[in-house]
Amino acid sequence: MTVAELLDLPVSITSVSTERHERETSQFTRVTTGIVLSGDGETGRGEDVVYEADAHDELAAAGLPDLTGDYTLAEFSERVADASLFPSPPERPVSRHYRQWALESAALDLALRQNETDLPTLLDRRREPVRFVTSMRLGDPPTTERIDALRERVPDVEFKLDPTQAWDDGLVATLADTDRVRILDLKGHYEGTDVDSPADPDLYERIIEGFPEAIIEDPALTAETRPLFEDDAVRSRVSWDEPIESLADVRSLPWEPDWLNIKPSRFGSLESLLETLTYCEEQGIRCYGGGQFELGVGRGQLQLLASLFYPDGPNDIAPRAYNEPAVGDALPTSPLSPPDSRGFRWE
C-alpha cells in the first residue's frame, strides 16, 4: 500500500476526550495529554508532548474542538490542521505540530482498529527488534554517577549524552573508555530554552576528537565552529534533530545528511512524516528515533515506527523506566522484541 492509499483509510469518530498525565523524570516534571478518539466500538489513542505544563492545563479546562464525524485519514489531517487546538497561542510554534501529531496518531490508531488491520500490514513492513540508547545530561558539575548505576544493572546499555561546557578532557576520556556512548547531542539549535547550549569551538573539538566513532547531533555552525566540520569524515557523523520538521527542512540542511534523528511529533502530520522517511530511504540517509519523555502511548508508537523503519539505529526511545529519577533494578535490555499488537500501538 502506498502512503496515499494509507491516507485514504476511513475513520469514524463519535467522541473525543483527553487524559492528563504527570510524572517526575530524571530531569524535570513532565506533563503530557493523552488523546482519546472513539467510534464503532473501538478506541484510538495518541499523546500530546507539548513541553509547557500550562498548555496542558488550558487544554484540560477548555477541551478540544468538535472533531467528530466520518473522514479519511487525509481529510482528518486537513480538519485538524485548520482547527483551533490551543485556547491561547503556544509558547513555541512547533507545539502546534506536537498537538496535531497527537490527534493524527490517535486517528490512525482508531482507523486501523476499525478496519481490523495494523500499520506493518498496510506498509508491507516487518516488525523488527528495536535497538535503543538512553539519554541524559550529567549534571552540574558533571559526574558519571547515573551512567555507572545504569551500567551496573545493564552492562551493555548504550548512551546518548548532552555535553556541556563543563566537560573537560578527563571526563571525555572516562566516558570514551566505556565504549558505550553512541550520540553526543550538542543542542546547538535550542536557543531560548532550558537546554540551550552555546556553540563552543573548544568543546566541539574535544567531543569530535574524544569520540571518533560517535554521532554528533545538532551542532551550531558559526564562524568559529564551522571549520571543525569541513572534513567529510566528520560531516558523515553529524546528525540533525531540532531543525527537522519537514522534508523541506532536510533538503535545506548545510550539506546532504548521513544521519537524522526522527521525532514524529515535529512533523505534525502522518503524511509529512512518511514523505520524509521515504525520501531518507531513497537517498540512503540513516535514521534513528527520538523521544520526548512520553508518559502514555506515545513512547510505544515511537518504538513501533522504529521497528518498521530504523530498528538498528541508536534509537533514543528507551523504555520509560530509564527516565525514572532513581535507577531501578529491573530495566529492559536492548533490543526490544516487538509485540504483535493491534492498531498503532506497541503494547
Secondary structure, 3 states (H helix, E strand, C coil): CCHHHHHCCEEEECEEEEEEEEEECCCCEEEEEEEEEEECCEEEEEEECCCCHHHHHHHHHHCCCCCCEEEEHHHHHHHHHHCCCCCCCCCCCHHHHHHHHHHHHHHHHHHHHHCCCEHHHHHCCCCCCECECEEECCCCCCCCHHHHHHHHHCCCCCEEECCCCCCCHHHHHHHHHCCCEEEEECCCCCCCCCCCCCCCHHHHHHHHHHCCCCEEECCCCCCCCHHHHCCHHHHCCEEECCCCCCHHHHHCCCCCCCEEEECHHHHCCHHHHHHHHHHHHHHCCEEEEECCCCCCHHHHHHHHHHHHHCCCCCEECCCHHHHCCCCCCCCCCCCECCCCCCECCCC
